[in-house]
Amino acid sequence: MLQIQNLNYSIGERPLLKDVSWTIHPGQRLALIGPNGAGKTTLLRIIAGELEPDRMDIVKPKEYSIGYLPQEELALEHGTVLETAVEGHGEIIRLQEEIDRIHKELDSGNSGNEKLLYQLGKLEDIFRSRGGYELEFKAKKILSGLGFTEADFDRPLRDMSGGWRMRAYLARLLLINPSLLLLDEPTNHLDIPSLEWIEDYLRDFAGSMIIVSHDRFFVDRLAQKIGELENGRLTHYGGNYHFYEKQKALNREQLLKKCEEQREERQRLQRFIDRFRYKATKAAQVQSRIKMLEKMEKIEIPEQTATVRFAIKAASPSYKDVLSIEKMFFRYDRQWVLEDINLKIYRGERLALVGINGAGKTTLTRLINSELQPQTGALKLGQNVITGYYAQHQIDALNLNNTVMKEVEETAAPAYISSLRNILGVFRFSGDDVNKRIGVLSGGEKARVSLAKILLSPCNFLIMDEPTNHLDLASREALESALEHYDGTLLLISHDRYFLDKLVHRVVEIKDHHIKVYEGNYSGYLAKRAVLPVVKEEISKNEIPGTTTVKKTKDQKQKEALARQAVSSERNKLNKEITILEEQIHALETEKKALETSLADPAVYSDPENAVPLNRRYQQVCQELPELEARWEFAHEQLEALLIKLSLE
């Protein structure tokens, strides 16, 4: 357990952290949140020992270790990706180097040196007890989870981008397995598959952790408690991000009520004082009330970031059928990007389009927007459908000579004209900013102008590709609020999973050139995807008494039979694989025990020609066992998922 009391830190004469206290229990997953500049990174650096506070009382166990992933790019340029990942285990690396040195010496004509053989056996015992044989396997497993391929393991780190270097350093921290893990914006350099992997990994992490992240979904899935740093003070909330949002709103509501009650009480006391101040018979009561006023600690309402809320409406409704795609195929060259796509979207639906980078999400939105044409199949928009398409490349279509106000005003629906200035404030254009020429804006500012134009245009089918990329948290929440009340149809691509979770009720996944539709929000999609790893072709329904049962066609029955056969075949295959792996593991464990017995016998070392191969085989067995056990564990997970699927059919 780590205990921090009365932590104070100032920058010059400005106090940044004031009397911060925090108790971090073993295994706790905590999130540290707050506005930019509140001191979150500073607090992490103090806990990590990189900064010296003005004052702090800290209590921690003697062997307590802390791993810190900073937000800024690290200057890691030496070694390969794999070497960087294992670099935190200096003792194991030194042992491996010494073992390799002795092996070379034995191979170069000193095979009969009993002293060297004895030293080798002793070092290998220590190496095994410290987890040396499993280290490389664990490192590769973590690196793979973070998106590295096997070909990347031996690549020099200096050849990789800052984001990939940060991933390698994160792998090193996870491999060290510290008592406390400090993660400052760990999601900045991860794609969604890597994000999902790290979330699962951190949920099983044995140590404690403090996470600083703008990824609200990441925080929501991991954090058990929230610490909010605001105006130098740390406020604690028991629960995840959803709980924090509700509790903070409730706390503020209660504080406002208490403030109002106190104001009324102060006014009542003041009226009495003013009325009887000069009346001798009431002097004692007046003095008593004056003292009550002086002792009454005034309730302060924390400053709240000013937010602008706005609602967007479709200028005119579309017909029920918004989009129909049937048997559509598309490719840029020889390789199909999308194959046999079938999708129907109806008025008022809110869908998320998900998939790994390069799966074809943007391609599909460009097809819907008629920027591309399919090679085969049909794609048809319904009657009275007016699309509004937001994509990053649209900044090229802006008129560089227009002001921000004029550019948005030219395409805005009449209903928004009167409140245009206020709405632009949501997109961080306030005051004279609205009169800036488009040509002098940064890329991010131009993207926000494009987003404002799309939202305020008279469309009834919004297609948005990463709309939150250039928005701060307050602007994201304002956009969420606007889209929540939008009465048109919505198709979203976003890496902000919290954003998706609040808005969508269908998820369309693009995978291996095909699509699958999941009903529900993003969290529901994740849950269903985890339970149903094998695509379910048919879902049989129980017969309801009193209703007519629809007879299945011969073709349907054949399909269901084939699907059952495929699942049964997969189950048999997994059972067979598990049996073979168990036999191999048992054989290696038996061999390992026999080798340990032999190597423990001093007489073995009297015959160098026998001792050296025994040592090598023992090292090989120690390397193979963890790999087989990992394969056995993975096969079991697949079998369990398959059995769950069968139980749902």
PLY file of the C-alpha trace (Angstrom):
ply
format ascii 1.0
element vertex 649
property float x
property float y
property float z
element edge 648
property int vertex1
property int vertex2
end_header
0.00 0.00 0.00
1.18 3.52 -0.86
0.06 6.43 1.31
0.53 10.06 0.30
-0.37 12.84 2.74
-0.25 16.65 2.50
1.42 16.82 -0.91
2.04 20.42 -2.00
3.75 21.63 -5.16
4.14 25.12 -6.60
5.42 26.53 -9.87
7.08 29.78 -8.89
4.59 31.50 -6.62
1.58 29.71 -8.10
0.40 26.70 -6.04
-0.43 23.82 -8.39
-1.17 21.01 -5.90
-2.63 21.79 -2.47
-2.65 19.30 0.43
-3.21 16.30 -1.86
-3.74 13.03 0.00
-4.16 9.63 -1.65
-4.09 6.05 -0.37
-3.45 3.44 -3.07
-4.33 -0.08 -1.98
-2.81 -3.23 -3.54
-4.49 -4.23 -6.79
-6.52 -1.02 -7.10
-7.18 0.45 -10.54
-7.48 4.23 -10.23
-8.00 7.00 -12.77
-6.74 10.55 -12.39
-8.82 13.06 -14.33
-9.08 16.82 -14.58
-8.80 19.71 -17.05
-5.60 20.35 -19.01
-3.07 22.16 -16.82
-4.59 20.90 -13.55
-1.34 19.10 -12.63
-2.12 15.46 -13.45
1.23 14.73 -15.11
3.03 16.67 -12.36
1.38 14.49 -9.69
2.41 11.29 -11.53
5.98 12.53 -11.85
6.12 13.29 -8.13
4.84 9.79 -7.28
7.39 8.31 -9.73
10.18 10.28 -8.02
11.01 12.48 -11.01
9.95 15.73 -9.29
10.53 16.91 -5.72
7.41 18.35 -4.03
7.45 21.35 -1.70
6.09 19.08 1.03
4.85 15.48 1.19
4.51 12.64 3.68
4.78 9.26 1.95
4.63 5.73 3.34
5.37 2.66 1.23
6.83 -0.83 1.73
10.58 -1.28 1.30
10.34 -3.41 -1.87
7.61 -1.25 -3.45
8.35 -0.68 -7.16
6.86 1.94 -9.48
6.72 1.83 -13.30
5.98 5.10 -15.13
4.88 5.54 -18.76
5.22 9.27 -19.58
3.06 11.09 -22.08
5.89 12.65 -24.05
7.95 10.70 -26.58
10.85 8.72 -25.13
14.38 8.88 -26.48
14.77 5.12 -26.95
17.12 4.49 -29.85
19.35 1.55 -28.90
18.64 -2.14 -29.32
15.82 -4.04 -30.98
12.14 -4.05 -30.06
12.50 -7.34 -28.15
15.68 -6.20 -26.38
13.86 -3.03 -25.25
10.96 -5.07 -23.89
13.18 -7.32 -21.73
15.63 -4.57 -20.77
13.98 -4.05 -17.38
15.13 -7.53 -16.28
18.81 -6.70 -16.04
19.67 -9.60 -13.73
18.11 -12.21 -16.04
19.87 -10.67 -19.05
23.22 -10.79 -17.23
22.59 -14.42 -16.24
21.76 -15.32 -19.87
24.94 -13.60 -21.09
27.03 -15.53 -18.54
25.34 -18.85 -19.45
26.00 -18.16 -23.16
29.64 -17.31 -22.36
30.16 -20.61 -20.50
28.52 -22.58 -23.32
30.90 -20.98 -25.83
33.86 -21.77 -23.59
32.73 -25.40 -23.22
32.28 -25.67 -27.00
35.75 -24.26 -27.67
37.69 -27.12 -26.13
36.92 -26.83 -22.42
34.10 -29.39 -22.42
35.82 -31.35 -19.64
36.16 -28.42 -17.26
34.22 -29.60 -14.17
34.37 -26.18 -12.57
32.69 -24.60 -15.60
30.05 -27.35 -15.72
29.25 -26.90 -12.05
29.05 -23.12 -12.50
26.75 -23.59 -15.53
24.38 -25.82 -13.57
24.23 -23.36 -10.71
23.57 -20.39 -13.02
20.85 -22.27 -14.90
19.11 -23.10 -11.61
19.08 -19.40 -10.70
18.04 -18.46 -14.24
15.10 -20.89 -14.08
13.99 -19.75 -10.61
13.97 -16.11 -11.75
11.71 -16.92 -14.72
14.43 -16.57 -17.32
13.12 -19.28 -19.62
9.64 -17.72 -19.72
10.82 -14.11 -20.12
11.22 -14.00 -23.90
7.95 -15.88 -24.43
6.06 -13.41 -22.19
7.74 -10.44 -23.91
6.70 -11.66 -27.36
3.14 -12.27 -26.13
2.88 -8.70 -24.79
4.48 -7.17 -27.89
2.07 -9.11 -30.13
-0.86 -7.83 -28.08
0.38 -4.27 -28.60
0.39 -4.73 -32.37
3.97 -5.82 -33.14
4.45 -8.65 -35.63
7.05 -11.38 -35.26
9.11 -9.64 -37.96
9.22 -6.51 -35.75
10.86 -8.22 -32.76
14.38 -7.96 -34.22
13.92 -4.53 -35.82
16.11 -1.71 -34.43
13.98 0.62 -32.32
15.56 3.70 -33.93
13.87 2.73 -37.23
10.40 2.97 -35.69
8.11 5.94 -35.09
7.64 7.58 -31.70
4.30 5.83 -31.21
5.80 2.38 -31.74
8.73 3.21 -29.45
6.21 4.12 -26.77
4.51 0.75 -27.26
7.83 -1.05 -26.82
8.45 0.86 -23.59
4.94 0.01 -22.39
5.72 -3.67 -23.05
8.85 -3.30 -20.89
6.78 -1.87 -18.01
4.15 -4.60 -18.25
6.88 -7.24 -18.24
8.52 -5.74 -15.13
5.17 -6.12 -13.34
5.71 -3.27 -10.80
3.79 -2.76 -7.55
2.31 0.44 -9.00
1.91 1.28 -12.67
1.56 4.96 -13.65
0.16 5.41 -17.17
-0.01 8.92 -18.62
-2.21 8.87 -21.76
-1.34 5.26 -22.70
-4.03 5.10 -25.40
-2.55 7.90 -27.54
-0.46 5.50 -29.63
-2.79 2.48 -29.79
-5.34 1.37 -32.38
-8.62 -0.26 -31.27
-7.39 -3.93 -31.35
-4.37 -2.96 -29.21
-6.63 -0.90 -26.93
-8.92 -3.86 -26.36
-5.93 -6.12 -25.69
-4.36 -3.73 -23.16
-7.72 -3.30 -21.41
-8.03 -7.07 -20.97
-4.40 -7.32 -19.84
-4.68 -4.52 -17.29
-7.88 -5.96 -15.82
-5.82 -9.02 -14.84
-2.80 -6.96 -13.71
-1.92 -7.95 -10.12
-0.45 -4.61 -9.06
-2.03 -1.20 -8.56
-2.31 1.40 -11.29
-3.10 5.07 -11.82
-4.31 6.00 -15.29
-4.43 9.46 -16.84
-6.41 9.32 -20.08
-8.82 11.36 -22.20
-10.24 8.04 -23.46
-13.37 7.90 -21.32
-14.29 4.38 -22.47
-10.83 3.12 -21.45
-11.20 4.77 -18.03
-14.77 3.50 -17.66
-13.79 -0.13 -18.30
-10.74 -0.13 -16.02
-11.11 2.34 -13.17
-12.56 1.22 -9.85
-12.15 4.69 -8.33
-11.69 8.18 -9.78
-9.51 10.97 -8.45
-10.41 14.37 -9.90
-7.76 17.06 -9.77
-9.31 20.51 -9.96
-8.11 23.87 -8.64
-5.21 22.12 -6.93
-7.45 19.81 -4.87
-7.95 16.06 -5.29
-11.53 14.81 -4.90
-12.21 11.07 -4.67
-15.13 9.20 -6.25
-15.82 5.50 -5.68
-16.68 3.96 -9.05
-15.95 4.18 -12.77
-16.33 7.16 -15.13
-20.10 6.73 -15.48
-20.46 6.80 -11.70
-18.18 9.85 -11.48
-20.27 11.79 -14.02
-23.51 11.10 -12.14
-22.02 11.62 -8.67
-20.32 14.89 -9.62
-23.57 16.26 -11.04
-25.42 15.15 -7.88
-22.74 16.65 -5.61
-22.94 19.95 -7.45
-26.74 19.94 -7.24
-26.57 19.30 -3.48
-23.90 21.98 -3.06
-26.03 24.52 -4.93
-28.98 23.65 -2.68
-26.85 24.07 0.46
-25.48 27.34 -0.90
-29.00 28.63 -1.49
-30.09 27.53 2.01
-27.04 29.27 3.50
-27.76 32.44 1.50
-31.31 32.53 2.84
-30.07 31.94 6.40
-27.49 34.72 6.09
-30.16 37.07 4.76
-32.47 36.16 7.67
-29.73 36.83 10.22
-28.74 40.06 8.48
-32.36 41.29 8.49
-32.56 40.71 12.25
-29.26 42.53 12.81
-30.31 45.49 10.64
-33.71 45.72 12.32
-32.58 45.60 15.96
-29.00 46.91 15.72
-29.76 50.05 17.70
-32.32 48.58 20.14
-30.75 48.16 23.58
-33.11 45.36 24.63
-31.99 43.28 21.61
-28.24 43.98 21.86
-27.35 40.50 23.10
-29.38 38.78 20.36
-27.84 41.08 17.71
-24.30 40.30 18.89
-25.11 36.59 18.94
-26.27 36.70 15.31
-23.25 38.78 14.23
-20.99 36.08 15.70
-23.05 33.38 13.94
-22.51 35.19 10.62
-18.77 35.55 11.25
-18.38 31.87 12.14
-20.46 30.66 9.20
-18.04 29.28 6.62
-19.19 30.49 3.26
-19.96 27.69 0.78
-17.96 28.21 -2.41
-19.30 26.87 -5.69
-16.39 25.58 -7.81
-16.02 27.28 -11.16
-17.56 25.25 -13.94
-16.26 25.32 -17.48
-18.72 27.25 -19.58
-20.41 24.91 -22.02
-22.68 25.62 -24.95
-25.41 23.13 -25.75
-27.18 23.12 -29.09
-29.63 20.83 -30.83
-29.59 19.89 -34.51
-32.64 18.87 -36.49
-33.15 17.47 -39.97
-34.57 20.20 -42.20
-37.02 17.70 -43.71
-37.56 14.00 -42.94
-36.52 11.29 -45.38
-38.67 8.33 -46.32
-38.42 5.20 -44.15
-35.80 3.47 -46.33
-32.62 5.56 -46.11
-30.05 3.18 -47.65
-30.18 -0.20 -49.33
-27.04 -2.16 -50.29
-27.40 -5.56 -51.99
-24.65 -7.98 -53.02
-22.15 -5.16 -53.44
-18.48 -5.77 -54.30
-15.75 -3.12 -54.50
-12.01 -3.05 -55.14
-9.38 -0.46 -56.03
-7.19 -2.90 -57.97
-7.13 -6.70 -58.01
-7.81 -7.29 -54.31
-11.43 -6.97 -53.15
-11.86 -4.45 -50.32
-15.56 -5.23 -49.77
-17.28 -8.47 -50.79
-20.97 -9.38 -50.93
-22.11 -6.45 -48.76
-25.79 -6.42 -47.77
-27.08 -3.65 -45.52
-30.31 -1.73 -44.93
-30.52 1.50 -42.93
-33.82 3.02 -41.89
-34.86 6.56 -40.91
-33.77 7.58 -37.42
-31.25 4.76 -36.96
-27.86 5.43 -35.36
-25.08 3.11 -36.47
-21.38 2.76 -35.75
-19.04 1.45 -38.44
-16.12 -0.40 -36.82
-13.13 -2.47 -37.89
-9.34 -2.41 -37.84
-7.47 0.31 -39.74
-7.60 -0.53 -43.44
-10.68 -2.78 -43.12
-12.65 -0.57 -45.52
-14.70 1.72 -43.24
-13.87 4.96 -45.08
-14.23 3.18 -48.42
-17.80 2.18 -47.54
-18.72 5.74 -46.49
-17.27 7.11 -49.74
-19.37 4.60 -51.69
-22.49 5.74 -49.82
-21.58 9.36 -50.59
-21.20 8.50 -54.33
-17.49 9.40 -54.36
-16.80 5.82 -55.47
-18.86 3.35 -57.50
-19.11 -0.40 -56.79
-17.97 -2.90 -59.45
-21.04 -5.09 -58.92
-24.20 -5.02 -56.82
-26.60 -2.24 -55.90
-26.28 0.76 -53.58
-29.34 3.00 -53.42
-30.27 6.00 -51.26
-33.96 6.37 -50.39
-36.31 9.15 -51.43
-35.79 12.61 -49.94
-32.46 11.52 -48.38
-30.01 14.43 -48.09
-26.54 13.27 -47.03
-24.05 15.26 -45.03
-20.59 13.69 -45.17
-17.79 14.70 -42.80
-14.30 13.45 -43.62
-10.84 14.85 -42.98
-10.12 15.56 -46.65
-13.10 17.92 -46.84
-10.98 20.79 -45.54
-9.67 21.07 -49.12
-13.15 22.18 -50.23
-13.23 25.22 -47.90
-13.12 28.72 -49.41
-9.84 30.11 -48.09
-10.99 33.72 -48.59
-14.13 33.37 -46.45
-14.23 34.13 -42.74
-15.20 31.31 -40.38
-18.64 32.89 -39.87
-19.31 33.37 -43.59
-18.10 29.89 -44.55
-20.49 28.19 -42.12
-23.31 30.67 -42.75
-23.34 29.94 -46.51
-24.47 26.32 -46.01
-26.29 26.55 -42.65
-30.00 25.78 -42.44
-32.11 28.94 -41.74
-33.01 27.70 -38.24
-29.36 28.04 -37.06
-28.50 31.50 -38.42
-29.61 33.45 -35.33
-27.53 31.28 -32.92
-24.55 30.70 -35.23
-22.04 32.66 -33.13
-22.92 30.70 -29.97
-22.75 27.35 -31.78
-19.32 28.19 -33.23
-18.15 28.64 -29.63
-18.62 24.88 -29.17
-16.00 24.39 -31.87
-13.60 26.78 -30.07
-14.28 29.81 -32.31
-15.19 32.60 -29.91
-15.00 36.40 -30.04
-13.00 37.68 -33.00
-12.04 34.10 -34.01
-15.24 33.91 -36.09
-13.88 36.70 -38.30
-10.60 34.90 -39.10
-10.02 33.98 -42.73
-10.06 30.23 -43.46
-6.67 30.59 -45.15
-4.88 31.48 -41.89
-6.36 28.60 -39.84
-4.44 25.50 -38.81
-5.38 22.05 -40.12
-7.24 21.24 -36.92
-9.17 24.53 -37.02
-10.16 23.92 -40.65
-11.40 20.44 -39.70
-13.59 21.98 -36.99
-15.06 24.46 -39.51
-15.89 21.54 -41.84
-17.55 19.71 -38.96
-19.65 22.76 -38.05
-20.72 23.14 -41.70
-21.92 19.54 -41.93
-23.78 19.61 -38.62
-25.60 22.83 -39.42
-26.46 21.96 -43.03
-30.04 20.89 -43.92
-29.19 17.15 -44.18
-31.14 14.21 -42.79
-28.47 11.47 -43.15
-25.22 12.36 -41.35
-22.14 10.30 -42.20
-19.21 11.24 -39.96
-15.66 9.90 -40.13
-13.72 10.62 -36.88
-15.67 13.80 -35.95
-14.08 14.11 -32.47
-10.42 14.13 -33.57
-9.86 17.88 -33.09
-12.24 18.50 -30.19
-11.46 18.90 -26.50
-13.59 17.11 -23.89
-16.06 19.98 -23.44
-16.60 20.22 -27.21
-17.00 16.44 -27.50
-19.69 16.48 -24.82
-21.48 19.33 -26.61
-21.33 17.38 -29.89
-22.63 14.26 -28.11
-25.53 16.27 -26.72
-26.36 17.68 -30.17
-26.28 14.27 -31.86
-28.30 12.64 -29.06
-31.23 14.89 -30.00
-30.71 14.66 -33.77
-33.86 13.33 -35.43
-32.20 12.25 -38.68
-30.16 9.13 -39.49
-26.57 8.79 -38.25
-23.60 6.68 -39.39
-20.41 7.15 -37.33
-16.78 6.08 -37.59
-14.84 6.96 -34.44
-12.01 5.73 -32.21
-13.78 7.46 -29.30
-15.65 4.42 -28.01
-17.38 6.34 -25.19
-18.76 8.68 -27.87
-20.08 5.69 -29.83
-21.49 4.04 -26.73
-23.68 7.04 -25.93
-25.05 7.49 -29.45
-25.48 4.28 -31.44
-27.88 1.35 -31.21
-26.47 -0.77 -34.05
-22.86 -1.67 -34.80
-21.68 -2.69 -38.28
-18.34 -4.51 -38.17
-16.18 -4.81 -41.29
-13.90 -7.82 -41.05
-12.18 -9.87 -43.74
-13.96 -7.82 -46.48
-17.45 -8.71 -45.14
-19.83 -7.07 -42.67
-21.72 -8.32 -39.63
-24.41 -6.31 -37.84
-24.77 -6.31 -34.04
-27.83 -4.85 -32.32
-27.12 -2.56 -29.36
-24.44 -0.02 -28.44
-20.67 -0.45 -28.57
-20.46 -2.16 -25.16
-23.13 -4.63 -26.28
-21.15 -5.29 -29.47
-18.02 -6.10 -27.45
-19.95 -8.46 -25.16
-21.63 -10.30 -28.05
-18.40 -10.54 -30.01
-16.66 -12.10 -26.99
-19.43 -14.66 -26.46
-19.94 -15.49 -30.13
-16.49 -15.77 -31.71
-17.86 -17.95 -34.50
-20.33 -16.24 -36.86
-23.81 -17.65 -36.28
-25.57 -18.27 -39.60
-28.99 -19.22 -38.23
-30.70 -18.65 -34.86
-33.44 -21.19 -34.12
-36.47 -19.93 -32.21
-38.59 -21.95 -29.79
-42.16 -22.59 -30.81
-44.61 -20.30 -28.98
-47.83 -22.09 -27.83
-50.92 -20.86 -29.60
-49.09 -19.58 -32.65
-48.49 -21.06 -36.07
-44.99 -22.43 -36.50
-43.31 -21.38 -39.73
-42.04 -24.47 -41.48
-38.44 -24.42 -42.51
-37.57 -25.02 -46.11
-35.34 -27.88 -47.17
-32.60 -25.37 -47.98
-32.83 -23.84 -44.47
-32.64 -27.27 -42.84
-29.59 -28.17 -44.93
-27.87 -24.91 -43.96
-28.58 -25.47 -40.27
-27.33 -29.06 -40.50
-24.12 -27.88 -42.20
-23.67 -25.18 -39.54
-24.09 -27.75 -36.74
-21.66 -30.10 -38.47
-19.10 -27.28 -38.79
-19.39 -26.42 -35.08
-19.22 -30.09 -34.09
-16.18 -30.56 -36.30
-14.49 -27.53 -34.72
-15.26 -28.86 -31.23
-13.78 -32.29 -32.07
-10.72 -30.62 -33.56
-10.15 -28.53 -30.42
-10.67 -31.54 -28.12
-8.12 -33.49 -30.14
-5.63 -30.60 -30.05
-6.05 -30.23 -26.26
-5.46 -33.99 -25.75
-2.29 -33.94 -27.87
-0.98 -30.85 -26.06
-1.68 -32.43 -22.65
0.27 -35.54 -23.68
3.18 -33.40 -24.89
3.18 -31.31 -21.70
3.09 -34.45 -19.53
5.99 -35.97 -21.49
8.08 -32.79 -21.17
7.33 -32.46 -17.44
8.42 -36.10 -16.92
11.58 -35.49 -18.95
12.28 -32.28 -17.03
12.12 -34.10 -13.67
14.44 -36.83 -14.97
16.91 -34.23 -16.27
16.86 -32.36 -12.94
17.60 -35.62 -11.10
20.51 -36.35 -13.45
21.95 -32.83 -13.29
21.76 -32.88 -9.49
24.11 -35.88 -9.46
27.77 -34.70 -9.15
28.90 -37.85 -10.96
27.31 -36.57 -14.19
29.88 -33.79 -14.42
32.73 -36.28 -14.45
31.69 -37.09 -18.02
31.71 -33.78 -19.94
30.47 -35.38 -23.18
27.31 -36.38 -21.32
26.88 -33.29 -19.10
26.89 -30.67 -21.88
24.06 -32.29 -23.95
22.04 -32.84 -20.75
22.33 -29.13 -19.91
21.34 -28.10 -23.42
18.34 -30.43 -23.47
17.23 -29.18 -20.06
17.38 -25.57 -21.29
15.40 -26.54 -24.42
12.70 -28.31 -22.35
12.37 -25.24 -20.08
11.77 -23.09 -23.17
9.27 -25.46 -24.81
7.07 -26.03 -21.75
5.71 -22.44 -21.38
4.94 -22.30 -25.12
2.98 -25.57 -25.00
1.13 -24.42 -21.87
0.18 -21.16 -23.61
-1.12 -23.07 -26.64
-3.10 -25.40 -24.32
-4.62 -22.37 -22.53
-5.59 -20.71 -25.84
-7.20 -23.92 -27.15
-9.21 -24.21 -23.92
-10.43 -20.61 -24.29
-11.57 -21.35 -27.85
-13.38 -24.50 -26.70
-15.13 -22.64 -23.86
-16.30 -19.92 -26.28
-17.60 -22.60 -28.68
-19.51 -24.36 -25.88
-21.10 -21.02 -24.88
-22.17 -20.53 -28.48
-23.73 -24.00 -28.60
-25.66 -23.31 -25.40
-27.15 -20.15 -26.97
-28.35 -21.84 -30.12
0 1
1 2
2 3
3 4
4 5
5 6
6 7
7 8
8 9
9 10
10 11
11 12
12 13
13 14
14 15
15 16
16 17
17 18
18 19
19 20
20 21
21 22
22 23
23 24
24 25
25 26
26 27
27 28
28 29
29 30
30 31
31 32
32 33
33 34
34 35
35 36
36 37
37 38
38 39
39 40
40 41
41 42
42 43
43 44
44 45
45 46
46 47
47 48
48 49
49 50
50 51
51 52
52 53
53 54
54 55
55 56
56 57
57 58
58 59
59 60
60 61
61 62
62 63
63 64
64 65
65 66
66 67
67 68
68 69
69 70
70 71
71 72
72 73
73 74
74 75
75 76
76 77
77 78
78 79
79 80
80 81
81 82
82 83
83 84
84 85
85 86
86 87
87 88
88 89
89 90
90 91
91 92
92 93
93 94
94 95
95 96
96 97
97 98
98 99
99 100
100 101
101 102
102 103
103 104
104 105
105 106
106 107
107 108
108 109
109 110
110 111
111 112
112 113
113 114
114 115
115 116
116 117
117 118
118 119
119 120
120 121
121 122
122 123
123 124
124 125
125 126
126 127
127 128
128 129
129 130
130 131
131 132
132 133
133 134
134 135
135 136
136 137
137 138
138 139
139 140
140 141
141 142
142 143
143 144
144 145
145 146
146 147
147 148
148 149
149 150
150 151
151 152
152 153
153 154
154 155
155 156
156 157
157 158
158 159
159 160
160 161
161 162
162 163
163 164
164 165
165 166
166 167
167 168
168 169
169 170
170 171
171 172
172 173
173 174
174 175
175 176
176 177
177 178
178 179
179 180
180 181
181 182
182 183
183 184
184 185
185 186
186 187
187 188
188 189
189 190
190 191
191 192
192 193
193 194
194 195
195 196
196 197
197 198
198 199
199 200
200 201
201 202
202 203
203 204
204 205
205 206
206 207
207 208
208 209
209 210
210 211
211 212
212 213
213 214
214 215
215 216
216 217
217 218
218 219
219 220
220 221
221 222
222 223
223 224
224 225
225 226
226 227
227 228
228 229
229 230
230 231
231 232
232 233
233 234
234 235
235 236
236 237
237 238
238 239
239 240
240 241
241 242
242 243
243 244
244 245
245 246
246 247
247 248
248 249
249 250
250 251
251 252
252 253
253 254
254 255
255 256
256 257
257 258
258 259
259 260
260 261
261 262
262 263
263 264
264 265
265 266
266 267
267 268
268 269
269 270
270 271
271 272
272 273
273 274
274 275
275 276
276 277
277 278
278 279
279 280
280 281
281 282
282 283
283 284
284 285
285 286
286 287
287 288
288 289
289 290
290 291
291 292
292 293
293 294
294 295
295 296
296 297
297 298
298 299
299 300
300 301
301 302
302 303
303 304
304 305
305 306
306 307
307 308
308 309
309 310
310 311
311 312
312 313
313 314
314 315
315 316
316 317
317 318
318 319
319 320
320 321
321 322
322 323
323 324
324 325
325 326
326 327
327 328
328 329
329 330
330 331
331 332
332 333
333 334
334 335
335 336
336 337
337 338
338 339
339 340
340 341
341 342
342 343
343 344
344 345
345 346
346 347
347 348
348 349
349 350
350 351
351 352
352 353
353 354
354 355
355 356
356 357
357 358
358 359
359 360
360 361
361 362
362 363
363 364
364 365
365 366
366 367
367 368
368 369
369 370
370 371
371 372
372 373
373 374
374 375
375 376
376 377
377 378
378 379
379 380
380 381
381 382
382 383
383 384
384 385
385 386
386 387
387 388
388 389
389 390
390 391
391 392
392 393
393 394
394 395
395 396
396 397
397 398
398 399
399 400
400 401
401 402
402 403
403 404
404 405
405 406
406 407
407 408
408 409
409 410
410 411
411 412
412 413
413 414
414 415
415 416
416 417
417 418
418 419
419 420
420 421
421 422
422 423
423 424
424 425
425 426
426 427
427 428
428 429
429 430
430 431
431 432
432 433
433 434
434 435
435 436
436 437
437 438
438 439
439 440
440 441
441 442
442 443
443 444
444 445
445 446
446 447
447 448
448 449
449 450
450 451
451 452
452 453
453 454
454 455
455 456
456 457
457 458
458 459
459 460
460 461
461 462
462 463
463 464
464 465
465 466
466 467
467 468
468 469
469 470
470 471
471 472
472 473
473 474
474 475
475 476
476 477
477 478
478 479
479 480
480 481
481 482
482 483
483 484
484 485
485 486
486 487
487 488
488 489
489 490
490 491
491 492
492 493
493 494
494 495
495 496
496 497
497 498
498 499
499 500
500 501
501 502
502 503
503 504
504 505
505 506
506 507
507 508
508 509
509 510
510 511
511 512
512 513
513 514
514 515
515 516
516 517
517 518
518 519
519 520
520 521
521 522
522 523
523 524
524 525
525 526
526 527
527 528
528 529
529 530
530 531
531 532
532 533
533 534
534 535
535 536
536 537
537 538
538 539
539 540
540 541
541 542
542 543
543 544
544 545
545 546
546 547
547 548
548 549
549 550
550 551
551 552
552 553
553 554
554 555
555 556
556 557
557 558
558 559
559 560
560 561
561 562
562 563
563 564
564 565
565 566
566 567
567 568
568 569
569 570
570 571
571 572
572 573
573 574
574 575
575 576
576 577
577 578
578 579
579 580
580 581
581 582
582 583
583 584
584 585
585 586
586 587
587 588
588 589
589 590
590 591
591 592
592 593
593 594
594 595
595 596
596 597
597 598
598 599
599 600
600 601
601 602
602 603
603 604
604 605
605 606
606 607
607 608
608 609
609 610
610 611
611 612
612 613
613 614
614 615
615 616
616 617
617 618
618 619
619 620
620 621
621 622
622 623
623 624
624 625
625 626
626 627
627 628
628 629
629 630
630 631
631 632
632 633
633 634
634 635
635 636
636 637
637 638
638 639
639 640
640 641
641 642
642 643
643 644
644 645
645 646
646 647
647 648
